[in-house]
């Protein structure tokens, strides 16, 4: 009996409560129906707890809302693995179709990446548009991209996703013909030619090649700026974390950058780099990056690789997590999975538990117990920012070269950089120049040595001229 009930439980489409975002006021509903798609969400629960499955579908609902949709219903089916033909099984597709008709939905969004075959078959059976999680995220990125590089990166990811999913029906699959029908080219021009779908695929491949060239060209400027910062040895700190964890708010707090802050997923796509300093005056750059999410499409990671290099090339990662989330450990794991994919696991990391003003103290205490190198802050109120800056100062790469040199007065730029980048700085101004003692980086130490030697050489020449 127990086995039979378990089987029924596994086969059932389980409704997830609290996901509907339909409005009560009928006039507003009618207004929004014109502008927004009405969607039914569907998930397959293959592992973990029911809470995990419902949390995943809840996140899908937030993604759909961000894309501008009204959620009509959310359904979960428990099974060992998604059905290879229709994702949820042929029998359950009929039930899904009934729900779609009952709520008047025009789109079904699946909580996973569907194969081209699953997508096509499911669409044929439910008779409305079917979208998977990957395409939904790509759609949100397309809405939020602002810069030329960001738009090109999103377009590339969309093209890579679409290429294996191009399909045609009826006349689309007819062959191009030769002879008079083909413009009078005559003998030698007839034959099967390309099908419509082959033409589409060729055009998509050409677009992918063009976008890759454009992105490579645009990333040259980013590489140049990054190389300049490396040459000047300004340490780089990067904000990374789950989408909507408060990275942009934290950047604004620490640097006054004035970056757009919005309570929406993926509000920031284009990286912003600003200058900041530690309590002792050490300068560093702070970069805001695109937010991550569970099952971030690999097409996006690949397309945004040039942008994400800011993370892998950084001296320190501030991993921002939303302390008010009921399961932040899942967010942390998802972010670290992407960090591993882009080769950033060797970069030192400080976990920044944000939104302390609205977080559950029990959840915060649990995170601090599991993460030894963590700081609790609130970007909204400014709480904990002093502790965060202190942690940044400790973890920034320390200068190791000692300098003791007399710099001529016309090299005030070097003295300023020593104050900015060095440690234990002591400057004594004499009639001959600025006598500096400090610990600095290797590059700056070489420049100081060169300027000091050049100054001594000039003094020697001046002395020789006077003696004559």
C-alpha positions as CSV (number, residue, x, y, z in Angstrom):
1,X,0.0,0.0,0.0
2,X,2.9,2.3,0.9
3,X,4.6,1.6,-2.4
4,X,1.3,2.3,-4.3
5,X,0.9,5.7,-2.6
6,X,4.5,6.6,-3.2
7,X,4.1,5.7,-6.9
8,X,1.0,8.0,-7.1
9,X,2.9,10.7,-5.3
10,X,5.8,10.4,-7.7
11,X,3.4,10.6,-10.7
12,X,1.3,13.5,-9.6
13,X,1.6,17.1,-10.8
14,X,1.9,18.9,-7.5
15,X,0.6,22.5,-7.4
16,X,3.0,24.9,-5.7
17,X,1.1,27.5,-3.6
18,X,1.7,31.2,-3.5
19,X,3.2,31.6,-7.0
20,X,0.3,33.2,-8.8
21,X,0.9,36.9,-9.4
22,X,-2.5,37.6,-11.0
23,X,-4.1,40.8,-9.8
24,X,-7.4,41.1,-8.0
25,X,-8.6,44.3,-9.8
26,X,-10.1,43.1,-13.0
27,X,-9.4,46.4,-14.9
28,X,-5.7,46.1,-14.1
29,X,-5.7,42.4,-15.0
30,X,-7.2,43.3,-18.4
31,X,-4.6,46.0,-18.8
32,X,-1.7,43.8,-18.0
33,X,-3.0,40.9,-20.2
34,X,-2.4,43.2,-23.2
35,X,1.2,43.8,-22.2
36,X,2.4,40.7,-20.4
37,X,2.5,37.0,-21.1
38,X,0.4,34.7,-18.8
39,X,2.6,31.8,-17.9
40,X,2.3,28.4,-16.2
41,X,5.6,27.2,-14.6
42,X,6.5,23.5,-14.6
43,X,9.3,21.8,-12.7
44,X,10.6,18.2,-12.4
45,X,11.7,17.2,-8.9
46,X,14.4,14.6,-9.3
47,X,16.4,15.0,-6.1
48,X,16.6,16.9,-2.8
49,X,13.6,17.8,-0.7
50,X,10.2,19.2,-1.7
51,X,11.3,22.6,-0.2
52,X,14.3,22.6,-2.5
53,X,12.0,21.9,-5.5
54,X,9.5,24.6,-4.5
55,X,12.4,27.1,-3.9
56,X,13.7,26.4,-7.4
57,X,10.3,27.0,-8.9
58,X,9.9,30.2,-6.8
59,X,13.2,31.5,-8.3
60,X,11.8,30.6,-11.7
61,X,8.8,32.7,-10.9
62,X,11.0,35.7,-10.0
63,X,12.8,35.3,-13.2
64,X,9.5,35.2,-15.2
65,X,8.3,38.3,-13.3
66,X,11.6,40.1,-14.1
67,X,11.0,39.2,-17.8
68,X,7.5,40.9,-17.5
69,X,5.2,37.9,-17.1
70,X,2.1,37.2,-15.0
71,X,2.4,33.8,-13.2
72,X,-0.9,31.9,-13.4
73,X,0.1,28.6,-11.8
74,X,3.2,26.6,-10.8
75,X,3.4,22.8,-11.0
76,X,6.0,20.2,-10.0
77,X,6.2,16.5,-10.9
78,X,8.3,14.1,-9.0
79,X,10.2,11.6,-11.1
80,X,13.6,10.0,-11.3
81,X,14.6,12.1,-14.3
82,X,12.9,14.3,-16.9
83,X,11.0,12.4,-19.6
84,X,13.3,12.3,-22.7
85,X,10.4,13.1,-25.1
86,X,8.2,15.6,-23.3
87,X,10.0,16.6,-20.0
88,X,7.1,15.6,-17.8
89,X,5.7,12.5,-19.5
90,X,2.9,12.2,-22.1
91,X,0.1,11.6,-19.5
92,X,1.0,14.7,-17.5
93,X,1.2,16.8,-20.6
94,X,-2.5,16.4,-21.0
95,X,-3.1,17.5,-17.5
96,X,-0.8,20.5,-18.1
97,X,-2.8,21.3,-21.2
98,X,-6.0,21.4,-19.1
99,X,-4.3,23.8,-16.6
100,X,-3.1,26.0,-19.5
101,X,-6.7,26.2,-20.9
102,X,-8.3,26.7,-17.5
103,X,-6.1,29.7,-16.5
104,X,-5.9,31.2,-20.0
105,X,-2.1,31.0,-20.2
106,X,-0.2,31.6,-23.4
107,X,3.2,30.3,-22.4
108,X,4.7,27.4,-20.4
109,X,8.1,27.9,-18.8
110,X,10.0,24.7,-17.7
111,X,12.5,24.8,-14.9
112,X,15.4,23.3,-16.8
113,X,17.1,23.3,-20.2
114,X,15.0,21.3,-22.7
115,X,16.5,19.5,-25.6
116,X,15.3,20.6,-29.1
117,X,13.1,17.5,-29.3
118,X,11.5,18.0,-25.9
119,X,10.8,21.6,-26.7
120,X,9.2,20.8,-30.1
121,X,7.1,17.9,-28.8
122,X,5.9,19.7,-25.7
123,X,4.9,22.8,-27.8
124,X,2.9,20.5,-30.2
125,X,1.0,18.9,-27.3
126,X,0.2,21.9,-25.0
127,X,-0.4,24.1,-28.1
128,X,1.1,27.3,-26.6
129,X,4.7,28.6,-26.6
130,X,7.1,26.7,-24.5
131,X,10.2,28.3,-23.0
132,X,12.9,26.7,-20.8
133,X,14.9,28.3,-18.0
134,X,17.9,29.0,-20.2
135,X,16.0,31.0,-22.8
136,X,14.2,32.9,-20.0
137,X,17.5,34.0,-18.5
138,X,18.8,34.9,-21.9
139,X,15.7,37.0,-22.5
140,X,16.2,38.9,-19.3
141,X,19.9,39.5,-20.2
142,X,18.7,40.9,-23.6
143,X,16.3,43.3,-21.9
144,X,19.0,44.6,-19.4
145,X,22.0,44.9,-21.7
146,X,23.0,48.5,-22.2
147,X,26.5,48.8,-23.5
148,X,27.5,47.7,-27.0
149,X,29.7,44.9,-25.6
150,X,26.9,43.7,-23.3
151,X,24.4,43.6,-26.2
152,X,26.9,41.7,-28.4
153,X,27.6,39.2,-25.6
154,X,23.9,38.5,-25.1
155,X,23.3,38.2,-28.8
156,X,26.1,35.7,-29.1
157,X,24.7,33.6,-26.2
158,X,21.2,33.6,-27.8
159,X,22.6,32.6,-31.2
160,X,24.5,29.7,-29.7
161,X,21.4,28.5,-27.9
162,X,19.2,28.8,-31.0
163,X,21.5,27.1,-33.5
164,X,20.6,23.5,-32.5
165,X,16.9,24.5,-32.0
166,X,16.2,25.9,-35.4
167,X,13.4,24.0,-37.1
168,X,11.0,24.4,-40.0
169,X,7.6,23.2,-41.0
170,X,5.7,22.6,-44.3
171,X,7.0,25.0,-47.0
172,X,10.0,26.0,-44.9
173,X,11.5,22.5,-45.6
174,X,10.9,22.7,-49.4
175,X,14.0,22.6,-51.5
176,X,15.2,25.6,-53.5
177,X,14.7,24.8,-57.2
178,X,16.7,25.6,-60.3
179,X,15.8,26.4,-63.9
180,X,13.4,29.2,-64.8
181,X,11.8,29.2,-61.4
182,X,15.1,30.1,-59.8
183,X,15.5,33.2,-61.9
184,X,16.2,31.7,-65.3
185,X,19.7,30.4,-64.4
186,X,19.0,27.2,-66.5
187,X,21.1,24.1,-66.8
188,X,23.7,23.6,-64.1
189,X,21.9,25.7,-61.6
190,X,19.1,23.2,-60.8
191,X,19.4,20.8,-57.9
192,X,18.5,20.3,-54.3
193,X,20.2,23.5,-53.1
194,X,19.8,24.5,-49.5
195,X,16.7,23.9,-47.5
196,X,15.2,26.9,-45.7
197,X,16.5,25.5,-42.3
198,X,20.0,25.1,-43.7
199,X,19.9,28.7,-44.9
200,X,18.8,29.8,-41.4
201,X,21.6,27.7,-39.8
202,X,24.2,29.2,-42.1
203,X,23.1,32.7,-41.3
204,X,23.1,32.0,-37.5
205,X,26.7,30.6,-37.8
206,X,27.8,33.7,-39.7
207,X,26.2,35.9,-37.0
208,X,28.0,33.9,-34.3
209,X,31.4,34.4,-36.1
210,X,30.7,38.1,-36.6
211,X,29.7,38.6,-32.9
212,X,32.8,36.7,-31.7
213,X,35.0,39.0,-33.8
214,X,33.2,42.1,-32.5
215,X,33.5,41.0,-28.8
216,X,37.2,40.2,-29.2
217,X,37.8,43.7,-30.7
218,X,35.8,45.4,-27.9
219,X,37.5,43.5,-25.2
220,X,40.9,44.9,-26.3
221,X,40.2,48.2,-24.6
222,X,39.2,46.3,-21.4
223,X,42.5,44.3,-21.6
224,X,44.4,47.6,-22.1
225,X,42.9,49.2,-19.0
226,X,43.5,46.1,-16.9
227,X,47.1,45.9,-18.1
228,X,47.6,49.6,-17.1
229,X,46.2,48.9,-13.6
230,X,48.6,45.9,-13.3
231,X,51.5,48.0,-14.5
232,X,50.7,50.6,-11.8
233,X,50.2,47.8,-9.4
234,X,46.8,49.1,-8.1
235,X,45.3,46.0,-6.4
236,X,42.0,44.9,-7.9
237,X,39.0,43.8,-5.8
238,X,35.9,42.3,-7.5
239,X,32.3,42.1,-6.2
240,X,30.9,38.7,-7.2
241,X,27.8,37.0,-6.0
242,X,24.2,35.8,-6.6
243,X,21.9,38.1,-8.6
244,X,20.1,40.7,-6.4
245,X,22.4,40.1,-3.4
246,X,23.2,43.8,-3.2
247,X,26.5,44.1,-5.0
248,X,25.7,47.4,-6.7
249,X,24.5,48.9,-3.5
250,X,27.7,47.9,-1.8
251,X,29.8,49.4,-4.6
252,X,27.9,52.7,-4.2
253,X,28.4,52.6,-0.5
254,X,32.2,52.0,-0.8
255,X,32.9,54.3,-3.7
256,X,29.9,56.6,-4.3
257,X,29.7,55.2,-7.8
258,X,26.1,56.0,-8.4
259,X,25.4,52.7,-10.2
260,X,21.8,51.8,-10.9
261,X,20.3,49.9,-7.9
262,X,17.1,48.0,-8.6
263,X,15.2,45.2,-6.8
264,X,15.3,42.9,-9.8
265,X,17.3,40.0,-11.1
266,X,20.3,40.8,-13.3
267,X,19.9,44.6,-13.0
268,X,23.6,44.9,-13.6
269,X,25.2,43.4,-16.7
270,X,27.9,45.8,-17.7
271,X,30.8,45.8,-15.3
272,X,31.6,49.1,-13.4
273,X,35.1,49.8,-12.1
274,X,35.7,52.5,-9.5
275,X,38.6,53.5,-7.3
276,X,38.5,53.1,-3.5
277,X,40.9,53.1,-0.6
278,X,41.4,51.3,2.7
279,X,41.4,53.1,6.1
280,X,45.2,53.5,5.9
281,X,44.9,55.1,2.5
282,X,45.9,52.1,0.3
283,X,44.3,52.5,-3.1
284,X,42.5,49.7,-4.9
285,X,40.0,49.3,-7.7
286,X,36.5,47.8,-7.0
287,X,34.6,46.2,-9.9
288,X,30.9,45.3,-9.9
289,X,30.1,42.2,-12.1
290,X,27.1,40.4,-13.5
291,X,25.2,38.4,-10.9
292,X,25.1,34.6,-11.0
293,X,22.2,32.3,-10.6
294,X,21.6,28.5,-10.2
295,X,22.1,26.7,-13.5
296,X,23.5,29.8,-15.2
297,X,23.4,28.9,-19.0
298,X,26.8,27.9,-20.2
299,X,26.3,29.9,-23.3
300,X,26.2,33.0,-21.1
301,X,29.3,32.1,-19.2
302,X,31.1,31.6,-22.5
303,X,29.8,34.8,-24.1
304,X,30.6,36.9,-21.0
305,X,34.1,35.3,-20.5
306,X,35.9,38.5,-21.5
307,X,33.9,40.4,-18.8
308,X,34.3,37.7,-16.2
309,X,38.0,37.8,-16.6
310,X,37.8,40.8,-14.2
311,X,37.0,38.2,-11.6
312,X,39.7,35.6,-12.4
313,X,42.4,38.3,-12.7
314,X,41.5,40.0,-9.4
315,X,43.6,40.1,-6.3
316,X,40.6,39.6,-4.1
317,X,37.0,38.5,-4.5
318,X,34.2,40.0,-2.3
319,X,31.6,37.2,-2.5
320,X,28.4,38.9,-1.7
321,X,25.5,36.8,-0.4
322,X,22.0,37.8,0.5
323,X,21.7,37.2,4.3
324,X,17.9,37.6,4.2
325,X,17.5,34.6,1.9
326,X,16.1,31.5,3.7
327,X,18.7,29.2,2.1
328,X,21.9,31.3,1.3
329,X,24.1,28.2,1.3
330,X,22.5,27.3,-2.1
331,X,23.4,30.7,-3.5
332,X,27.0,30.4,-2.2
333,X,27.4,27.0,-3.9
334,X,26.0,28.2,-7.2
335,X,28.4,31.2,-7.2
336,X,31.4,29.1,-6.4
337,X,30.4,26.7,-9.2
338,X,30.6,29.5,-11.7
339,X,33.9,30.8,-10.1
340,X,35.4,27.4,-10.7
341,X,34.2,27.4,-14.3
342,X,36.0,30.6,-15.1
343,X,39.2,29.6,-13.2
344,X,38.8,31.9,-10.2
345,X,39.1,29.4,-7.4
346,X,42.7,30.5,-6.6
347,X,41.8,34.1,-6.0
348,X,41.4,34.9,-2.2
349,X,37.8,35.3,-1.2
350,X,36.0,37.2,1.6
351,X,32.3,36.2,2.1
352,X,30.2,39.3,2.6
353,X,26.9,38.6,4.2
354,X,24.8,41.5,3.1
355,X,21.3,42.8,4.1
356,X,22.1,42.3,7.8
357,X,19.3,44.8,8.7
358,X,16.6,42.4,7.4
359,X,18.4,39.0,7.8
360,X,17.4,36.3,10.3
361,X,20.1,36.3,13.0
362,X,19.9,32.5,13.1
363,X,20.8,32.3,9.4
364,X,23.6,34.8,9.8
365,X,25.0,32.9,12.8
366,X,24.8,29.7,10.8
367,X,26.8,31.2,7.9
368,X,29.4,32.6,10.2
369,X,29.8,29.2,11.8
370,X,30.4,27.6,8.3
371,X,32.4,30.4,6.7
372,X,35.4,31.4,8.9
373,X,36.4,34.3,6.6
374,X,33.1,36.3,6.5
375,X,32.0,39.8,7.3
376,X,28.4,40.8,8.1
377,X,27.3,44.2,6.5
378,X,24.3,46.1,5.4
379,X,24.7,48.2,2.2
380,X,21.4,49.9,3.0
381,X,22.4,51.2,6.5
382,X,26.2,51.2,6.3
383,X,26.6,48.7,9.1
384,X,29.8,46.7,9.1
385,X,31.5,48.6,6.3
386,X,34.5,49.5,8.5
387,X,35.0,45.8,9.2
388,X,34.8,45.0,5.5
389,X,37.4,47.6,4.6
390,X,39.6,46.3,7.4
391,X,39.3,42.8,5.9
392,X,40.1,44.1,2.4
393,X,43.2,45.7,3.8
394,X,44.4,42.5,5.4
395,X,43.8,40.4,2.3
396,X,45.2,42.8,-0.4
397,X,48.6,41.7,-1.7
398,X,51.2,43.4,0.4
399,X,54.2,45.3,-1.1
400,X,57.5,43.6,-0.3
401,X,60.3,45.8,-1.7
402,X,62.0,48.3,0.7
403,X,63.1,51.6,-0.8
404,X,65.3,54.3,0.7
405,X,66.0,56.9,-1.9
406,X,66.4,60.6,-2.6
407,X,63.9,61.7,-5.3
408,X,64.3,65.0,-7.2
409,X,61.4,67.5,-6.7
410,X,60.3,67.1,-10.3
411,X,59.2,63.5,-9.4
412,X,56.4,64.4,-7.2
413,X,54.3,61.9,-9.1
414,X,56.4,59.1,-7.6
415,X,56.1,60.5,-4.1
416,X,52.3,60.6,-4.5
417,X,52.3,57.0,-5.7
418,X,54.5,55.9,-2.8
419,X,52.0,57.4,-0.4
420,X,49.1,55.8,-2.3
421,X,50.5,52.3,-2.9
422,X,53.2,51.9,-0.3
423,X,53.3,51.0,3.4
424,X,55.3,52.4,6.3
425,X,55.9,55.5,4.3
426,X,58.3,58.2,5.7
427,X,59.2,61.3,3.7
428,X,61.7,63.9,4.6
429,X,62.0,67.0,2.4
430,X,65.6,68.3,2.0
431,X,67.3,71.0,-0.1
432,X,68.2,68.3,-2.6
433,X,64.8,66.6,-2.9
434,X,62.4,64.2,-1.1
435,X,64.1,61.5,0.9
436,X,61.6,58.6,1.0
437,X,61.6,55.4,3.0
438,X,58.8,52.9,2.3
439,X,57.8,49.3,1.4
440,X,56.3,49.3,-2.1
441,X,55.6,46.9,-5.0
442,X,58.3,45.5,-7.2
443,X,57.3,47.7,-10.2
444,X,57.2,50.9,-8.2
445,X,60.5,50.1,-6.5
446,X,62.2,49.8,-9.9
447,X,60.8,53.2,-11.0
448,X,62.0,54.8,-7.7
449,X,65.5,53.3,-8.2
450,X,65.6,54.7,-11.8
451,X,64.4,58.1,-10.8
452,X,66.8,58.3,-7.9
453,X,69.8,57.2,-10.1
454,X,68.8,59.7,-12.8
455,X,68.6,62.5,-10.2
456,X,72.0,61.6,-8.8
457,X,73.5,61.6,-12.3
458,X,72.1,65.1,-13.0
459,X,73.5,66.3,-9.7
460,X,77.0,64.9,-10.6
461,X,76.9,66.6,-13.9
462,X,75.9,69.9,-12.3
463,X,78.7,69.6,-9.8
464,X,81.3,68.9,-12.5
465,X,80.2,72.0,-14.4
466,X,80.6,74.2,-11.3
467,X,84.1,72.9,-10.5
468,X,85.3,73.8,-14.0
